[in-house]
């Protein structure tokens, strides 16, 4: 009876061919990711299960990703990051902006917010950074006597947090997602600061653009009444750091140095940091568990199975052949196409989902072309964070919509910057990571 059920489940794969059947399921998965009707983690889980049960990959590949070094690293760092928010370490870093002499100059405040939130987002959850800075902005606007406006500060905050996440390999979820795919195929991973030289020029350009052209654009297009978010500034003004505040900061520094020096595996370092934070009371075990974005973790874990199915069934090779036939053997055009496609996709769907789908395809494209896969992986890691033209792809940008922004405001202000970001990413990837 069991054999009959198993053979029946494999019929579509046998009738259409494993590669065609896998490709159909991958396309359905992409559509469901973009539709956002169900959590991405659930979609990734179901997709991985269906791919296995219909014979496009081994059943053990469904859960293989849960032992991934990168998945465990991300869980640990999410806990360490939340511990910094629980102990007020981030408030301690951001509060000086409120008390600075230039705090009544809107452009100066904007630049400071972008710099600080971008740097913090390189090591902490960018959504948590935005969540912390929103009340800070609200408090500053409320006490500025009309000199500061929320609608001119929130959008730059979201852009900086989203792009700041590209400065390290742990800053955003799409970089660990790319590394997870690489790990699953036994390939060399991106290093802690591998993508910094590619992403940094775009980050610098963003600060220049938003403080000049972008600022004028917001003044012109954001013609709605400023929305004042109700916030209590007293907690920030009266906050006093405790020993746990310094412990959480010390743990983050330990993790960053450990990653850079390669003391142990990434997972071991991050989990040690998480354990120290819980043991010292920087964060309770319950809050630590709740601080993990399990939706993202599920996408990362089950995406390894999806990548395995694309590889084992031949669907990935089929897509790679098609891409090579359409674009040709010109490596610059292939890389440009890769970055442009990922930039467009990440503005209409999750950056994590985009990276999960595109990374295995471009590993095979690189193999077809007989060149290094690393330029394509770097391009995907950066491009899947270039979300400014819409508020959809990145949660950090989406969160700023509470300032009253309309979809068209992001299109008008963010699109020119998004185009330049893509061009800079293409150029810098070619320069820094030759084929």
C-alpha positions as CSV (number, residue, x, y, z in Angstrom):
1,X,0.0,0.0,0.0
2,X,2.8,2.4,0.9
3,X,4.6,1.7,-2.4
4,X,1.3,2.5,-4.3
5,X,1.0,5.8,-2.5
6,X,4.7,6.7,-3.1
7,X,4.5,5.8,-6.8
8,X,1.3,7.8,-7.2
9,X,2.9,10.9,-5.7
10,X,5.8,10.5,-8.2
11,X,3.6,10.3,-11.3
12,X,3.7,14.0,-12.2
13,X,7.5,14.0,-12.0
14,X,7.7,10.9,-14.1
15,X,5.1,12.1,-16.7
16,X,6.5,15.6,-17.2
17,X,10.1,14.9,-16.3
18,X,11.7,15.8,-12.9
19,X,13.1,19.1,-14.2
20,X,9.8,20.4,-15.7
21,X,7.8,19.3,-12.6
22,X,10.3,20.9,-10.3
23,X,10.3,24.1,-12.3
24,X,6.5,24.3,-12.1
25,X,6.6,23.9,-8.4
26,X,9.3,26.5,-8.0
27,X,7.2,29.0,-10.1
28,X,4.2,28.3,-7.9
29,X,6.3,28.9,-4.8
30,X,7.5,32.2,-6.2
31,X,3.9,33.3,-6.9
32,X,2.9,32.3,-3.4
33,X,5.9,34.2,-2.0
34,X,4.9,37.3,-4.0
35,X,1.2,37.0,-3.1
36,X,2.1,37.1,0.6
37,X,-1.2,35.3,1.5
38,X,0.5,32.8,3.8
39,X,3.8,33.1,5.8
40,X,6.8,32.6,3.7
41,X,8.2,30.0,6.1
42,X,5.0,27.9,5.7
43,X,5.2,28.2,1.9
44,X,8.8,27.2,1.9
45,X,8.0,24.2,4.2
46,X,5.1,23.0,2.0
47,X,7.1,23.5,-1.2
48,X,10.1,21.5,0.2
49,X,7.7,18.7,1.3
50,X,6.0,18.5,-2.0
51,X,9.2,18.5,-3.9
52,X,10.5,15.6,-1.9
53,X,7.3,13.5,-1.9
54,X,7.0,13.8,-5.7
55,X,10.5,12.5,-6.2
56,X,12.5,15.6,-7.2
57,X,14.8,15.2,-4.2
58,X,15.5,12.9,-1.2
59,X,13.1,13.1,1.7
60,X,15.9,13.9,4.1
61,X,16.6,17.1,2.3
62,X,13.3,18.5,3.7
63,X,14.9,19.0,7.2
64,X,18.6,19.0,6.3
65,X,18.7,22.8,6.6
66,X,17.9,22.8,10.3
67,X,21.4,21.6,11.0
68,X,22.9,24.4,9.0
69,X,25.7,26.4,10.5
70,X,24.2,29.6,9.1
71,X,20.6,29.0,10.3
72,X,21.9,28.4,13.9
73,X,24.2,31.5,13.6
74,X,21.2,33.7,12.7
75,X,19.1,32.4,15.6
76,X,22.0,33.2,18.0
77,X,22.5,36.7,16.6
78,X,18.8,37.5,16.7
79,X,18.9,36.8,20.4
80,X,22.1,38.8,21.0
81,X,20.6,41.7,19.0
82,X,17.4,41.6,21.1
83,X,19.4,41.6,24.3
84,X,20.9,44.9,23.3
85,X,17.5,46.4,22.9
86,X,16.3,44.8,26.2
87,X,19.2,46.3,28.1
88,X,18.9,49.7,26.5
89,X,22.2,49.6,24.7
90,X,20.7,50.9,21.5
91,X,18.9,53.8,23.4
92,X,22.3,54.7,24.9
93,X,23.8,54.9,21.4
94,X,20.9,56.9,19.8
95,X,20.1,59.2,22.7
96,X,23.0,61.6,22.1
97,X,21.2,62.7,18.9
98,X,18.4,64.2,21.0
99,X,20.8,66.3,23.1
100,X,23.1,67.4,20.3
101,X,23.3,71.1,19.5
102,X,22.5,70.5,15.9
103,X,19.3,68.5,16.8
104,X,17.1,71.3,15.4
105,X,18.7,71.2,12.0
106,X,16.6,68.7,10.0
107,X,19.2,67.7,7.4
108,X,21.8,67.2,10.2
109,X,19.4,65.0,12.1
110,X,18.6,63.0,9.0
111,X,22.3,62.4,8.2
112,X,23.0,61.4,11.8
113,X,20.0,59.0,11.9
114,X,21.1,57.4,8.6
115,X,24.7,56.9,9.8
116,X,23.8,55.5,13.2
117,X,20.9,53.3,12.0
118,X,22.9,52.0,9.0
119,X,25.9,51.1,11.2
120,X,23.8,49.4,13.8
121,X,21.9,47.5,11.1
122,X,25.1,46.0,9.9
123,X,25.2,43.9,13.1
124,X,21.7,44.0,14.5
125,X,18.2,43.3,13.1
126,X,17.4,46.3,10.9
127,X,13.7,46.0,11.8
128,X,14.5,46.2,15.5
129,X,16.7,49.2,14.8
130,X,13.9,51.0,13.0
131,X,11.4,50.0,15.8
132,X,13.8,51.6,18.4
133,X,14.4,54.8,16.4
134,X,10.8,55.5,15.5
135,X,9.9,56.7,19.1
136,X,13.3,58.6,19.1
137,X,12.2,60.5,16.0
138,X,8.8,61.1,17.5
139,X,10.2,62.5,20.7
140,X,12.6,64.8,18.7
141,X,9.8,66.1,16.4
142,X,7.4,66.7,19.3
143,X,10.0,68.8,21.2
144,X,11.4,70.6,18.1
145,X,8.7,73.4,18.0
146,X,8.1,72.7,14.3
147,X,11.7,72.6,13.2
148,X,11.6,68.8,12.6
149,X,9.1,66.8,10.6
150,X,8.5,63.1,10.9
151,X,7.7,62.7,7.2
152,X,11.2,64.0,6.3
153,X,13.0,61.7,8.7
154,X,11.3,58.3,8.7
155,X,11.9,57.4,5.0
156,X,15.6,58.0,5.2
157,X,15.7,55.9,8.4
158,X,14.1,53.0,6.6
159,X,16.4,53.2,3.6
160,X,19.5,53.5,5.8
161,X,18.5,50.5,8.0
162,X,17.8,48.4,4.9
163,X,21.0,49.2,3.1
164,X,23.1,49.2,6.3
165,X,22.2,45.6,6.6
166,X,24.4,44.9,3.5
167,X,27.6,46.1,5.1
168,X,28.3,42.7,6.7
169,X,27.3,39.2,6.0
170,X,25.0,39.1,9.1
171,X,23.3,42.4,8.7
172,X,20.3,41.3,6.7
173,X,18.6,38.0,6.2
174,X,19.4,37.7,2.4
175,X,23.2,37.4,3.0
176,X,22.9,34.4,5.4
177,X,20.3,33.0,2.9
178,X,22.9,33.1,0.1
179,X,25.5,31.6,2.4
180,X,23.1,28.8,3.4
181,X,22.6,27.9,-0.2
182,X,26.4,27.9,-0.7
183,X,26.8,25.8,2.5
184,X,24.3,23.3,1.2
185,X,26.3,22.7,-1.9
186,X,29.6,22.5,-0.2
187,X,31.0,25.8,-1.6
188,X,33.1,28.5,0.0
189,X,31.0,31.0,1.9
190,X,31.1,34.8,1.8
191,X,33.2,36.3,4.6
192,X,32.0,38.6,7.3
193,X,33.0,41.8,5.4
194,X,33.2,40.4,1.9
195,X,30.4,42.5,0.6
196,X,31.4,45.8,2.3
197,X,33.5,47.2,-0.6
198,X,30.5,46.6,-3.0
199,X,27.8,47.9,-0.7
200,X,29.6,50.9,0.9
201,X,29.5,53.2,-2.1
202,X,25.8,52.7,-2.4
203,X,25.4,53.5,1.3
204,X,27.5,56.7,0.9
205,X,25.5,57.7,-2.2
206,X,22.2,57.2,-0.3
207,X,23.3,59.6,2.4
208,X,24.3,62.2,-0.2
209,X,21.2,61.7,-2.3
210,X,18.7,61.7,0.6
211,X,20.2,64.8,2.2
212,X,20.1,66.7,-1.1
213,X,17.8,65.5,-4.0
214,X,15.8,63.1,-1.8
215,X,15.2,65.8,0.8
216,X,13.9,68.2,-1.8
217,X,11.8,65.4,-3.3
218,X,10.2,64.7,0.0
219,X,9.4,68.4,0.5
220,X,7.7,68.4,-3.0
221,X,5.9,65.1,-3.0
222,X,5.1,64.3,0.6
223,X,2.4,67.0,0.6
224,X,0.3,65.4,3.3
225,X,0.0,66.6,6.9
226,X,2.8,65.4,9.1
227,X,1.7,62.4,11.2
228,X,2.8,62.7,14.8
229,X,3.3,59.2,16.3
230,X,2.4,59.2,20.0
231,X,5.5,58.4,21.9
232,X,6.9,58.7,25.4
233,X,10.3,60.3,25.4
234,X,10.8,60.1,29.1
235,X,12.1,56.5,29.0
236,X,14.9,57.6,26.6
237,X,15.7,60.8,28.6
238,X,15.9,59.1,32.0
239,X,17.5,55.8,30.9
240,X,20.6,54.9,32.8
241,X,22.9,52.0,31.6
242,X,23.4,49.0,33.9
243,X,26.1,46.4,34.0
244,X,23.8,44.2,31.8
245,X,23.9,47.0,29.2
246,X,27.7,46.7,29.0
247,X,27.5,42.9,29.0
248,X,25.2,43.0,25.9
249,X,27.5,45.4,24.1
250,X,30.5,43.2,25.0
251,X,28.8,40.1,23.7
252,X,28.2,41.8,20.4
253,X,31.8,42.9,20.1
254,X,32.9,39.3,21.0
255,X,30.7,37.9,18.3
256,X,31.9,40.3,15.6
257,X,35.6,39.7,16.5
258,X,35.0,36.0,16.7
259,X,33.4,35.9,13.2
260,X,36.2,38.0,11.8
261,X,39.0,35.9,13.3
262,X,37.2,32.6,12.7
263,X,37.6,31.4,16.4
264,X,35.0,28.7,15.9
265,X,32.1,28.1,13.6
266,X,29.7,31.0,13.1
267,X,26.9,29.0,14.8
268,X,29.1,28.2,17.9
269,X,30.2,31.9,18.3
270,X,26.6,33.2,18.0
271,X,25.1,30.6,20.3
272,X,27.8,31.2,22.9
273,X,26.9,34.9,22.7
274,X,23.2,34.1,23.0
275,X,23.8,31.8,26.0
276,X,25.8,34.5,27.8
277,X,23.0,37.0,27.3
278,X,20.5,34.6,28.7
279,X,22.7,33.5,31.6
280,X,23.5,37.0,32.7
281,X,19.8,38.1,32.5
282,X,20.3,40.5,29.6
283,X,17.3,38.7,28.2
284,X,15.0,36.0,29.5
285,X,14.8,32.6,27.8
286,X,11.2,33.3,26.9
287,X,12.0,36.7,25.4
288,X,15.0,35.2,23.6
289,X,12.8,32.5,22.1
290,X,10.2,35.1,21.0
291,X,12.9,37.4,19.6
292,X,13.7,34.9,16.9
293,X,12.0,35.6,13.5
294,X,10.9,32.0,13.0
295,X,9.3,32.9,9.7
296,X,12.7,33.9,8.3
297,X,14.4,30.9,9.9
298,X,12.0,28.5,8.3
299,X,12.6,30.1,4.9
300,X,16.3,29.7,5.3
301,X,16.1,26.1,6.6
302,X,13.6,24.8,4.0
303,X,15.2,26.7,1.1
304,X,18.1,24.3,1.3
305,X,15.7,21.6,0.3
306,X,14.3,23.7,-2.6
307,X,17.9,24.4,-3.8
308,X,18.7,20.7,-3.6
309,X,15.6,19.9,-5.7
310,X,16.6,22.4,-8.3
311,X,20.0,20.8,-8.5
312,X,19.0,17.1,-8.3
313,X,16.1,17.4,-10.8
314,X,18.0,19.3,-13.4
315,X,15.6,22.3,-13.2
316,X,18.3,24.6,-12.2
317,X,20.5,23.5,-15.1
318,X,17.7,24.0,-17.5
319,X,17.2,27.6,-16.3
320,X,20.9,28.2,-16.4
321,X,21.1,27.0,-20.0
322,X,18.2,29.2,-20.9
323,X,19.8,32.2,-19.3
324,X,23.1,31.6,-21.1
325,X,21.3,31.2,-24.4
326,X,19.3,34.4,-24.0
327,X,22.0,36.7,-22.5
328,X,25.0,35.0,-24.0
329,X,28.5,34.4,-22.7
330,X,29.2,38.0,-21.9
331,X,30.0,37.9,-18.2
332,X,29.3,41.6,-17.6
333,X,25.9,41.3,-19.1
334,X,25.2,38.1,-17.1
335,X,26.1,39.9,-13.9
336,X,24.2,43.0,-14.8
337,X,21.1,40.8,-15.6
338,X,21.5,39.0,-12.3
339,X,21.7,42.3,-10.2
340,X,18.8,44.0,-12.1
341,X,16.5,40.9,-11.9
342,X,17.2,40.6,-8.1
343,X,16.7,44.3,-7.6
344,X,13.3,44.3,-9.3
345,X,12.2,41.1,-7.5
346,X,13.2,42.4,-4.1
347,X,11.0,45.5,-4.6
348,X,7.9,43.4,-5.1
349,X,8.6,40.4,-2.8
350,X,10.7,39.4,0.2
351,X,14.4,39.8,-0.1
352,X,15.0,36.5,1.7
353,X,12.7,34.7,-0.7
354,X,14.3,36.3,-3.7
355,X,17.8,35.2,-2.5
356,X,16.6,31.7,-1.8
357,X,15.3,31.3,-5.3
358,X,18.0,33.1,-7.3
359,X,21.2,31.9,-5.6
360,X,21.1,28.3,-6.7
361,X,20.2,29.3,-10.2
362,X,23.2,31.6,-10.5
363,X,25.5,29.0,-9.1
364,X,24.6,26.8,-12.0
365,X,24.9,29.7,-14.5
366,X,28.4,30.3,-13.2
367,X,29.2,26.6,-13.7
368,X,27.8,26.7,-17.2
369,X,30.0,29.7,-18.0
370,X,33.0,28.1,-16.4
371,X,33.6,31.1,-14.0
372,X,33.6,31.8,-10.3
373,X,30.1,31.8,-8.7
374,X,31.2,34.4,-6.1
375,X,30.6,37.6,-8.1
376,X,27.0,36.4,-8.7
377,X,26.5,35.6,-5.0
378,X,27.9,39.0,-3.9
379,X,25.6,40.6,-6.5
380,X,22.6,38.8,-5.2
381,X,23.4,39.5,-1.6
382,X,23.6,43.2,-2.2
383,X,20.8,43.5,-4.8
384,X,18.3,41.8,-2.6
385,X,18.6,44.7,-0.2
386,X,18.2,47.4,-2.8
387,X,14.6,48.2,-1.9
388,X,13.7,51.9,-2.2
389,X,11.3,52.1,-5.1
390,X,8.5,50.4,-3.1
391,X,7.8,49.8,0.6
392,X,7.2,46.1,-0.1
393,X,10.4,44.2,-0.2
394,X,12.1,45.2,3.0
395,X,10.4,45.2,6.4
396,X,12.6,48.1,7.6
397,X,11.2,50.3,4.8
398,X,7.7,49.0,5.2
399,X,7.7,50.1,8.9
400,X,8.3,53.7,8.0
401,X,4.9,53.8,6.2
402,X,3.3,54.7,9.5
403,X,4.6,58.3,8.9
404,X,1.8,58.6,6.3
405,X,3.7,57.8,3.2
406,X,1.8,56.6,0.1
407,X,3.1,54.0,-2.3
408,X,3.7,56.7,-4.9
409,X,6.0,58.6,-2.5
410,X,8.4,55.7,-2.5
411,X,8.2,55.4,-6.3
412,X,9.0,59.0,-6.9
413,X,11.7,59.5,-4.3
414,X,13.2,56.0,-4.1
415,X,13.3,54.9,-7.8
416,X,16.1,57.2,-8.9
417,X,18.2,56.1,-6.0
418,X,17.4,52.4,-6.7
419,X,18.6,52.8,-10.2
420,X,21.9,54.3,-9.2
421,X,22.3,51.6,-6.4
422,X,21.9,48.9,-9.1
423,X,24.5,50.5,-11.4
424,X,27.0,51.0,-8.5
425,X,26.5,47.4,-7.4
426,X,27.2,46.1,-10.9
427,X,30.4,48.3,-11.2
428,X,31.7,47.6,-7.8
429,X,31.1,43.8,-8.0
430,X,33.1,43.7,-11.3
431,X,35.9,45.7,-9.8
432,X,36.1,43.9,-6.4
433,X,35.2,40.3,-7.6
434,X,36.7,39.5,-11.0
435,X,35.5,36.4,-12.7
